[in-house]
Amino acid sequence: MQQQPSYKWYSSCKRTIQEMMWESVATTVERQLPKLVECAKERRKPLGTLTLDPELKIPTYQTVVDTHCMPGGYNGEYTQDDVAAGAIYDLGVHIAMRNPESLRDVRGKTVIHKFLKQQYPNFQPRKILDMGCTVGANTLPYVDAYPNAEVYGIDLAPAILRYAHARAESLGKRVHFSQQNAENTNFPDESFDLVVSHIFLHEIPVPAIRNVFRESYRLLAPGGIMIHQDAPLYRDLDLFTAFLYDEETTNNNEPFWSAMRDLDLVAVAQEAGFSRDNLIETLLEQNNGRQSFIIVGI
Ligand SMILES: C[S@@+](CC[C@H](N)C(=O)[O-])C[C@H]1O[C@@H](n2cnc3c(N)ncnc32)[C@H](O)[C@@H]1O
């Protein structure tokens, strides 16, 4: 395939579109950055909280590449109280999803309405954790779906989290954001009834995925549920689609994308402590016509 002129043309166009998209987004954010920083600081009586940890060691796997070619990556900081990485990500996803009406929350809504509310209609989590939450787009549907729950979002990247906090506040949603490594958080054992992530696993290496599953298991209270969502695994795709998916690894700075899609996540979850009988893997139909893969541990 890689020798085919038609594939070379497709691949070159795809990479160029990605670079052009980020360039237009980064230029827009750069022009507005002082105003964005001021807006993000303005909350006088916040609903939720933001806790940053300047001492947190950012794993090398998050700093060696600018993931999916996003300029500066997630962890870039350029000015005091910076929110640029969050604004760049939010605007980039907005363009990539091609739906101007959307709050970019289709994945969270799919997990909630196409799985949790159907399979566990009486489940009323008191505390919910979203790992690798980025700007909190898929964290916020949990605030609406479970209004009595305390909702937490963690991520490594400070500028992303400042933006996430300001975004949630401006949308009137109470979320507690903190800068933490999902492999090893500071929450006590059995802190959460629901631990989720959305399109997070494919951005971390396999040893980190194992740690994230162990941490999810440690954090779950009795009767709690873990759900990690991502795009479908290779075994659920035809060979041609799988080949096109690999483009993410080879040409879009997603070094862990292909490895994650080949992983036996049920085995990883069992190693983390879940029993085989309490693990479910399934595909869900998103409202935008795409499919979501989820692994659920109880
Ligand atoms: C593709 S984004 C996730 C998108 C987000 N969940 C959503 O639904 O919009 C991956 C995120 O994971 C974060 N991340 C990567 N490694 C992490 C780790 N070890 N602990 C916490 N966050 C991490 C990155 O900073 C980035 O914001």
PDBQT file of the ligand as one rigid body, heavy atoms in Angstrom, charges set to zero:
ROOT
HETATM    1  C1  LIG A 301      -6.696  12.696  23.666  1.00  0.00    +0.000 C 
HETATM    2  S1  LIG A 301      -6.589  13.529  25.142  1.00  0.00    +0.000 S 
HETATM    3  C2  LIG A 301      -8.045  12.963  26.000  1.00  0.00    +0.000 C 
HETATM    4  C3  LIG A 301      -9.274  13.664  25.557  1.00  0.00    +0.000 C 
HETATM    5  C4  LIG A 301     -10.333  13.880  26.623  1.00  0.00    +0.000 C 
HETATM    6  N1  LIG A 301     -10.483  12.768  27.492  1.00  0.00    +0.000 N 
HETATM    7  C5  LIG A 301     -11.656  14.203  25.954  1.00  0.00    +0.000 C 
HETATM    8  O1  LIG A 301     -12.548  13.362  26.041  1.00  0.00    +0.000 OA
HETATM    9  O2  LIG A 301     -11.778  15.259  25.342  1.00  0.00    +0.000 OA
HETATM   10  C6  LIG A 301      -5.322  12.801  26.131  1.00  0.00    +0.000 C 
HETATM   11  C7  LIG A 301      -5.076  13.567  27.428  1.00  0.00    +0.000 C 
HETATM   12  O3  LIG A 301      -4.419  12.719  28.349  1.00  0.00    +0.000 OA
HETATM   13  C8  LIG A 301      -3.528  13.493  29.112  1.00  0.00    +0.000 C 
HETATM   14  N2  LIG A 301      -2.565  12.566  29.698  1.00  0.00    +0.000 N 
HETATM   15  C9  LIG A 301      -1.597  11.854  29.078  1.00  0.00    +0.000 A 
HETATM   16  N3  LIG A 301      -0.957  11.065  29.949  1.00  0.00    +0.000 NA
HETATM   17  C10 LIG A 301      -1.549  11.256  31.161  1.00  0.00    +0.000 A 
HETATM   18  C11 LIG A 301      -1.358  10.719  32.451  1.00  0.00    +0.000 A 
HETATM   19  N4  LIG A 301      -0.415   9.816  32.692  1.00  0.00    +0.000 N 
HETATM   20  N5  LIG A 301      -2.134  11.161  33.450  1.00  0.00    +0.000 NA
HETATM   21  C12 LIG A 301      -3.112  12.090  33.234  1.00  0.00    +0.000 A 
HETATM   22  N6  LIG A 301      -3.346  12.624  32.028  1.00  0.00    +0.000 NA
HETATM   23  C13 LIG A 301      -2.569  12.221  31.004  1.00  0.00    +0.000 A 
HETATM   24  C14 LIG A 301      -2.948  14.480  28.124  1.00  0.00    +0.000 C 
HETATM   25  O4  LIG A 301      -2.388  15.598  28.787  1.00  0.00    +0.000 OA
HETATM   26  C15 LIG A 301      -4.188  14.805  27.287  1.00  0.00    +0.000 C 
HETATM   27  O5  LIG A 301      -4.842  15.916  27.803  1.00  0.00    +0.000 OA
ENDROOT
TORSDOF 0
